[in-house]
Amino acid sequence: MTLPTTTDLSTLLMIDSVSARDRDDAFSVVPRADGRGWTVEVHIAGVADVVGLGSVADEQAFLRAETRYLRGRTIPMLGETAEQAATLTAEAVRTSLRVSGTITTDGQLVDVIVGRGQVASGRCVPVDHAEVPGILTDPAHPLHPQLAAADAAAQVLLTARRDGGALAFYDLTQGWAANEDGAIVAIAAELRTVAYVIVQELMIATNEAVALWCVERGLPILFRNHRPNPVAGSTDELMHEIAAAAGDPDLFAKLRGRLLSTLRAATYDPTVHGHYGLRLSTYTHVTSPLRRVADLINQRIIFAHLDHSPTPYTPEQLAALGADLNRRNRAAREAKKNHFKHADQRIVAEQAATADLTALASRRFHKVLKAEATGPLRAELAAEIARRIDADLLTAPDVAVLIDAANPSWLPLQLRVLDTLADTHPEMGPSVVSVWRQAHPDQPPTDVEIRRNGADHNPLFAARATHLNTRGPWATAAAKKPAEQAALWAAVRAQLTGTDHPDAEPDWPTTQASPQLTTPPPAPQDSDPAPSAEPHRTTVPSALNLDGAKKSKALSNPTAWLMSLAQNNNQPPPEWNFCTEGPAHAPRFTATVRLAGHTATATTTTKTAAKTASATALIETLFRQR
């Protein structure tokens, strides 16, 4: 037996693109006379009345699962004939699934009635997304009252969802929105108006209302469940991150990628487990039976219940249908991910071959570096890496990729980068190793050994790291953290050069105090002395104790070794003075290092390299004088 249908004569709005041929839904929103919200009526195309169970169109729907919108054409889930027979239209009578109720001023859809409906010819009015903003600002337009009411109701629904903790995000300017799983997806350019928000909020409320209606009646359908991932972070934190990243395309892209990887995909199940992304106790899909087969399945079940007819699916069939859709959705997500990954790889390859590498943003340059690291080093890329290391622009992920390059042509540049960063950014060493480890979870971790020597008031720490089974040299420092940082850089360098350092224990510098310098009396001054550009310095070098020191170890990290030498000999730390010569586009830096009266000078094209070179020159001098 079929229950009587409900026919209403108020106008129904069909908001979609002007070229749409698959109109699933139409709605009416009217303010209540008492001012306590809005009366809402939603009609969903009665596809189940047109597409019989087991028909050709039904088989196509199950094979395709959903309508596919391609760049140049659309592939209807049901096929063209069945789709046009079922779509809502202004020109013909259509059966429908009718959902009515009241949207309260606090954003709840209550007093819900679910039943069969019939949409009379001429009752539906198609409205394009682009028309809605103009109608909302024109009180004289005949559709203004209904659209204004729908807009106000949608904003109340949206506010209630946000207050409930849902990740409800729309950016109509840039074209982004959060989908039901919480992922940020693109909005097509022609849909970026307030109409998009109106339709989305009304359909979410309708889907929730029907799901609750089915639960109250114990009616098994395909519920839409979304389980939380405990590592994804809270909604409040994510909303703050989205707001902070809105003006930074690179940061926003990283946030989108992170959400896609951490938020779980929703599933279809005949039992209720709640929807985490929407923060709803129960949810389903019924509003798109022309475009999504799960909605068609659910409409068949609901119509059968309303008609007091046998259910079209057994419990086992319904569970199998849900499992099959979940499997296919996972495969589609993976295929989409691979499609965009391969497309991005093609773009990266083109940029690596033709683009101005100096103009690439950090994120894009990292992708180019990652793609190029699998082959020989090109001169153009080598020059750009050298420029970025001199300008302090390389990141820890960049270095982690760089040290992975296996072609021998990369080695000189790899060593230059490591030596420069070990000197200028020793604190980056643990980050580089950590990023490398995340990319190679199958490789052994980089272990660090720690030793301590000296008195409590003047301790000395030694650290040695082992990277890919290659032991680096021991690094010493007055504190534990600097020793560990230096050891990590040294271990990566040792692995790249294939130099294992098997010493079981560190070669501790002696702590015997060096002889104290007796300052000679001041020399007589002329009556008119020439001014000096520098303050008076002691010209008699102090004797430095190098007993047990190894030159190879000193040269592996010259700056840090000089600082350690000064401390072990109770001397002030080394001092560097710099001067710059040459034009701005090709400067030359001269560094002079002074330690306990000993000096050395070096000139190179960068300040960092000059500092390291001067330290190396001083070490060479000290070992020659020993």
ABEGO torsion letter per residue (X at the ends): XBBBBBBBABBBBBBBBAABABBABBBBBBBBAAGBEBBBBBBBBBAAAABBBGBAAAAAAAAAGBBBBBAABBBBAAEAAAAAAABBBAABBBBBBBBBEBBBAAGBBBGBBBBBBBBBBGABBBBBAAAAAAAAABAABAAAAAAAAAAAAAAAAAAAAAAAGBBBBBBAAAGBBBBAAGBBBBBBAAABBAAAAAAAAAAAAAAAAAAAAAAAAGBBBBBBBBBBBAAAEBAAAAAAAAAAAAABAAAAAAAAAAAAAABBBBBBBABBAEBAAAGBABBBBAABAAABAAAAAAAAAAAAAAAGBBBABBAAAAAAAAAAAAAAAAAAAAAAAAAAAAAAAAAAAAAAAABBAAABBAAAAAAAAAAAAABBBBAAAAAAAAAAAAAGABBAAAAAAAAABABAAAAAAAAAAAAAAAAABAAAAAAAAAAAAAABAABBBBBBBBBBBEBAABBBBBBBBBBGGBBBBBBBBABAAAAAAAAAAAAAAAAAAGBBBABABBBBBBABBBBBBBBBBBBBBBABBBBBABBBBBABBBBBBABGBBAAAAAABAAAAAAAAAAAAGBBBBBBBBBBBEBAABBBBBBBBBBGGBBBBBBBABAAAAAAAAAAAAAAAAAAAX
